[in-house]
Amino acid sequence: MKLNADIAIVGGGLSGLALADRLQRAGTAYTLLEARDRLGGRILSTVIDGAAFDLGPAWFWPVQSRMAGLVDRLRLDVFDQFSDGEIVAEDHLGRVHRNAGFASMQGSCRIDGGMGRLTSGLANNLPKDRVTLSVTVTSLTHESNGIVVGVDCDGQARRIRANQVVLALPPRIAAATIAFSPELPVTVCRALAAIPTWMAGQAKILAVYDRPYWRDAGFSGDAMSHRGPMVEIHDASPARGGPYALFGFLGTPPGSRNRYRDETLAAAREQLGRLFGTEMRNPKYMIFQDWSEDMLTATPADHVPSGHDGSPPRPHALDGLWDGRLLFGGSEAASQFGGYLEGALEAAEDVAQRLIAKSRV
């Protein structure tokens, strides 16, 4: 871990990696600090029997030009979200209605091999000595000649001096886990607390099968339910071959999920049987991913639904902090596509342009 850096990037999710990638290609010095023992942030692909399944974000859309451009640059194969067949809906009594509704994710794209190939592709282009894992930023101190970054590295406190710091992580996480000296203005603190972390309160159940029983029965895998425990279900199978999978978003509130995890998984198996046929009650594997329990993703404030998609427009209170040395560059800080993968790339692009221009003055 470098103890001096021109630019310190805090957070190794898509936005932090995309920013590091841009700085690397521009020849601008940086160091990237990630609290997890892996890169990717909310992007998390798991491999089961040779196939990759996304436990975090899984889709992007062709109209999202930054995502499309990056996928093309990394030479990743893309395929359309499966949507052939009937859609089912379940009312609050558990009655199933066939061909009711529309395929909400039809037209979206997925990455062959999982969304994790996006972040690993970016990471593979970065020098190893520029990236440090398992290091937690605990404090930021603004001094006349830069910012002192206090970190915890395997229980040892260390200090890094940087000219600029980019917080490429959810604003609420930054506000809750980092001590700022001098303290940030009240307007800034309120702005940070008001920005919800996209999907932080969500949990997914992934059910994996040797055969796509729902497809065999003429179903697309799309389902909506007013009974649950899963309220929205989609096909999560790989582009070719098996194993095959469905995933569903849980409708139960954060906080109670872990206490009733076994009961929830059992209820999910029964629900899949009601919706798609008796064979669906016995998946080969079931995975429960609760992002609300991830302390590097969610705060208690994220347990309350935000009531809208994505993140609100970036507040102006976050601009020009500490003489312009402190910047916010996570997906939630994007001006247009806040919270989405496209927003992570948008935020990285915006911050990179400012940093590169400043370094050339």
Secondary structure by P-SEA (a helix, b strand, c coil): ccccccbbbccccaaaaaaaaaaaaacccbbbbbccccccccbbbbbcccbbbbcccccccccaaaaaaaaaaabbbbbccccccbbbbbccccccccccccccccccccccccaaaaaaaaaaacccccccccbbbcbbbbcccbbbbbbbcccbbbbbbbcbbbccccaaaaaacbbbcccccaaaaaaaaacccccccbbbbbbbcccccccccccccccccccccccbbbbbccccccccbbbbbbcccccccccaaaaaaaaaaaaaaaccccccccccbbbbbbccccccccccccccccccccccccccccccccccccccccccccccccccaaaaaaaaaaaaaaaaaaaac
